[in-house]
Amino acid sequence: MSGSDGEATTGGVDEGAAGESDEGAAGERDENAAGERKIDGGVVDAADADEVADDPDLRPESSGHVPKVISAGHINWDVTIHVDQLPEPDGETRIERLEQSGGGSAANVAVGLVDLGGQSVVYGSVGGDESGALALRELASAGVDPGQVLVDAAEPTSVKYVIVDGGGELLMLANDGANESFTAAELDRDTLAAADHLHLTGQQPETAAALATAAGEAGATRSFDPGRRVGDREFDAALHATDVLFLNDREANALADATDIDPWEPDDRVVAIKLGDEGATIRTPHGDVSHPGFGIDPVDTTGAGDAFAAGFLGAALRETEIVDDEGFSHDPRDYQVPLLVGNACGAIAAQTVTARADLSWDRIRSVMGGSPEADLLIEIRV
């Protein structure tokens, strides 16, 4: 992941480089000042926003429904090394701080959802070594159910070394290890049947496709954050089987180039696109809602994209107006709160050393400030 110098915003910092948004998205923002909302091709000032949509309820945790989510994908052990600046080739630099903690996209999202009051089961694989034992112990202590995790004694646990400079820029070193040893067959079907939602992260394409299909048959909704390799792996079946996609802007462009899915103008799903220091945009078949994010000074952007996904899902899955028996709503106005919460969670993560941030509703509201909904841009397509 790479952050930006100086101020950064969340939601757009993801596991992968946070690049500039595509020309269309940037143009849309340039033509509309923050505090305006676009409806049916016209612009509505934020002062008149109540005529368009009710102000978002910023207390989604008051909902009576507690979502149960299975997060499937990578479970890592992270070693995070902070330096003043990354060394040049053949150079040397002093370690300012070293931290060890659990990581991996599936594990990060699972922990974030528990912080937000949800129930989480993590599904993936670790090696039969001390790093794997540490990762599972940390997940359990965070309130995540790790009972479905496969332990592959023949492989080491995936360990990721994350080097962070003073501006939040990252250099990552990793081994694959056991983090894709699991398959769909090992997931207990009773556990899947009891879940409201399946969230997929990086894994073997055939595993992702089989899990997405099984979740659909069990009546669970599905989301997928394929990560930086989305354009290089044959994820088509899993992509087409999911209700919500999480991408950064580079991944969105790579997906558009490699498949028949256009994330910027989806025709049958919801796509959350993280735009680096421009925040994030939620694209639906009926329109979009965008938010510029919250200005921060990044410390460590590792896991910020996972925090965004946890915040978005933690808010959306609580609301029957957003997610019902038919799946996820395609009305962009329904995603005002999930977008705001996702951006706030990403901001918290980017200001936290290591990939795991302490997410809470009080902390989210503190990041949001007085009136974050004034910065929302909504465009409805008829």
Buried (B, 14 or more C-beta within 10 A) or exposed (E): BBBBEEEBBBBBBBBBBBBEBBEEBBEBBEEBEEBBBBBEEEEBEBEEBEEBBEEBEBEBBEBEEEBBBBBBBBBBBBBBBBBEEBEEEEEEBEEEEEBBBBBBBBBBBBBBBBBBBBBBBBBBBBBBBEBBBBBBEBBEEBBBBBEBBBBBEEBBBBBBEBBBBEBBBBBBEBBEBBBBBBBBEEBEEEBBEBBBBBBBBBBBBBBBBBBBBBBBEBEBBBBBBBBBEBBEBBBBBBBBBBBBBBBBBBBBBBBBEBBEBEBBEBEEBBBBBBBBBBBBBBBBBBBBBBBBBBEBEBBBBBBBBBBBBBBBBBBBBBBEEBBEEEBBBBBBBBBBBBBBBBBBBBBBBBBBBBBBBEBBBEBBBEBBEEEBBBBBBBBBEE
